[in-house]
Amino acid sequence: MFVIMAHVLDNPAWNALISGNSSLSFGNDDIKYFDNEVSPFAAFSSNTAENFALLYEMLPQNRPVLFVAPAQVEIPAFWNILRAIHGVQMVCAENDLREEPTNDIMPLTSEHVPQMIELTQLTNPGPFASKTIDFGHYEGIFEGDQLVAMAGQRLHAFNYAEVSAVCTRPGHTGKGYARKLILNQVNRIKSAGDIPYLHSRADNERAIKVYESLGFKTRIDVWFYFMMKG
């Protein structure tokens, strides 16, 4: 089960929990996790059977867990695997900034959370709950009073910042909203001296092509495991 992790992004959730997102983390020196209303991610200093068992004892019965690894992992049988998703991790290492019109992009605040949750339920970009906005830097595009597209930041692992929750309401795709929002996040992250990265399902070819056109390159394959206590 042990996987050697030599790069910060080989264990992005752990490194986010001990660095850029440490103010949102719970746990101890070997196991850390977010409040469930922020994110289901939990992570270990090393992916051992002992740490899986300790996390099992630490969390409440009905708490979902999202675990990410740079290789397929044999999850101990006392965990119930709800889904296993093959993904890719992409990094944007280009240094240049691209100028794009941003006058229709608005910062999202707590008053927008109901619309943000509704949008993510329609589009399923990944887990999103009532306090996910606490990761910060969420922005959206509105048509009238309706939120039709958004993107934000999630796992901030040292000098790597993850672009996340990229989604567009059905009926509003094809207008370049996702591209514009991603590029705005990329420019913001680079301006702060950090490196943008993101995750995608490995079979989402359409999204991957958009990310590649914005300078992202696949770094590694990753596996996401959604788990509950068995």
N, C-alpha and C positions, 0 to 999 in steps of 0.2 A: 504493500500500500504506500510505502514512503516514496515521495517524489522529490527529486532534487530541484530546488528553485533558486536559480542564480541571478535572476533579473527582478527588479521591483515589480514588473507587471506579470511575472509568473504567479504571484500571489497578491493580486490587486486589492482584494477586499481587506486582507490583513494589513497590508501596508497603508491603506487609507485609514483604517481604524486606529493605527498607531501614529499617524501623522496628520494629514490635512483634515480628516474627519474625526479626530480624537475627541473633540468636544461632544460628539454624538455617540460615543462608544461606551459599552458596558463589558464587564468580564474581568479577566485576570491576565497574568503575564503570558499565558499560552492559548487562551481562548477569548475571543472578543466577538461582539455582535451589536447590532443596532436595535433600538426600540422598534417593535413590530410595526408601529404606525409611521416610522421613518423608512425602514427597509427590512426585508427578511434576510439580508446577508448576514452570515456568520462565518468566521474564519479562524484558522489556527496558525501558530508560529511554525508548526510542522504538521503535515497531514498524516497523523498516526492514529492507529486504532484506539489508543488510550485517550487521545483528545476527542475523538468522536464519542466515546463513552462518557467523558466528563461533560461534554456539551449536552448530551442526552439527559444527564442528571440535573444540569443547571437550568434548563428551560422548562416552562410550563407545558402541560400535556397538549394543549391546542395551538401551540406556537409553530407556524410554518418556518422552515429554514431554507435559505438559498445558499448553496455552496458552489464555488467555482474553482476549477483546477486546470492546469495546462496539459493534463493527460487524463485518460479514463481512469477512474478510481473505483476500487471495490468498496462500496459502502457497507458497513456492518449491518447484519440482518435485523438488528433491533430498530433500525430506522426503516420507515416505510417510504419508498421512493415514489413520489407522485408523478414526476416527469424528469426525463434526462434529455437535455438539449445540446446538440453539437453546434458550437458557434465558432466565430473567428474574432480575433482581437486585432484591431487595426490602429496604426499610429500615424499621425501627421507630423513628419519631421521637417517639413519645409519651413524656412525661416521667414519668408516674405508674407506680408499682409495683403489681402485683396480688398479693394474698396468696392463696396456695394451699397445701394440705397438702403437705409434702415429706418426711414421715417414712419413706416407702418408697424415696426416692431415695438412692443410695449413690455415693460417689466411686469411680471406677475407677482401678486401678493396673496396674503391669506384670504382675502375676499374672493379670489378667483378659484380657490381650491375646489369647490363643488363642480365648476365647469371643467377643471383640469382632470378630476376623477372621472367625470362623464366621458371626456374625450379619450382618456386612456382605456376606459372600458369598451369603447367603440372600436379602438384601433389596436389594443394589446401590444404596446411597445415594450412592455416589461412591468414588473411590480410597481404600483404607485398607490400610495395611501394618504391619509389625512395630513401627515407631517413630512412627507417626502420633500415638500418644498423647503424644508429646513436645510437641505443640501445647498441651496442658494442658486442664484443666477438663472432662475427660470424666466423665460421670455415667451411671448405669444403674439399671434396676429389675429385680429378680430375683423369680422365682417358685421357691421352694425354692433349689436351687443353680444354677439355669439363668438366664442373662442373657436377658431377653425384650425389653428396649427400652433404647436409649441415645441420647445426644446429647452434643456437645462443641463446642469452639471450634477454628477453623482459621486463616484469614488475618486477622491483626490489623494492619490498615493505619492507622497513627497512632491516631486516636480512634474508629475503626470496627472492631468485633469481629464476626467471622463465626460464626454458629451453623451447625454442620455435623454430618454423620454421624447425622442423625436417622433412626432406623429401629426397627421393631417386628417381632419374630419372627412368622412366619405362624402363625395360630391364636390369637394374642394381640392382634390388632387390635380396635378398637372399644371398648377399655377406658379410653381417654383418656390412655394412657401418653405418647404423643408430645407431645400438647398440654402435659401437665404438665412434661415434661422441657424443652421449648422455653421455656415460661414461666419455669422456674427459671433457664435460661441468660440469658434476657432480663433478669430481675431482677438477676442477678449482674453482668451487663455494665453496666446502668444505674447500679447502686450504685457501680461503679468509675469512673463519670463518662464512660463510653464510649457509643457508639451501636450497637445491634445491627443486623446485616444478614444476609442469607442469599441463597443461589442455589437455583433450582429449574428443572427442565425446564419449558419453556413449555407443554408439553401435559399436565402433571401437575395437572389442574384440582382434583382432590380435595385435594392438599397445599396448593395455592395458597389455596384457600378457608379451610383451617385457619390458614395464616399470616395471612391478612387478618383473621380473627376475633381474632387476637392483636395486632393493631395494625400489621402490616406492610403497606406499600404498594409497588407496583411502581415502581421508579425508572427502569430502562432495560431493554431487551433486551440479552442478551449471547450470545456464541458461544464454545463450548468446542471446541478442536481437540486430539484425541489423536493424537500423531505419533511416528513412529520414523524412523531413518535409512533412506533408500531404498536 
